[in-house]
């Protein structure tokens, strides 16, 4: 019941929208109505034809940018071994935690020994070794972008490009419709001034 009602409502709304955009010989349809239909159809055709190219171009640019970032990270980041100086808290009962900040020590690529806090899970004992990423000076950093992250950035760039194209064309359509609405209102005012007195009773 609800599905049929929703279907009828959606179909009725779509039918009204399409009925108002037909290029027929209806004498009640004004030139501005036909012009609006042509403009909206052209904008829709422009979106359907340009969207794939915009997505491909933006995706390629996003992928190339992410690959260059990975190459720069691989040239500047180094993976070293860090040793925990303290033990992580021991959890009892049903307690849980996603991670604890524990001080650790590691040797930088330039040979200096550095210390900092690492996030570790519970019950990790002092002296435990783990691999971390640091820059050339030994400062703690995140790992280089993974392959999935590179792909995700390319896909995001493609979606942003398509959304931007849709927003630009929708803005153009809104401006054109606003211009035509002003023309229609002006025409209605002129027709009323010319014909209104014939319909209005004399006082």
PyMOL commands that set and color helices and strands:
alter all, ss='L'
color gray80, all
select helices_A, chain A and resi 2-19+31-76+147-199
alter helices_A, ss='H'
color red, helices_A
select strands_A, chain A and resi 77-84+100-107+113-120+129-135+140-141
alter strands_A, ss='S'
color yellow, strands_A
deselect
rebuild
show_as cartoon
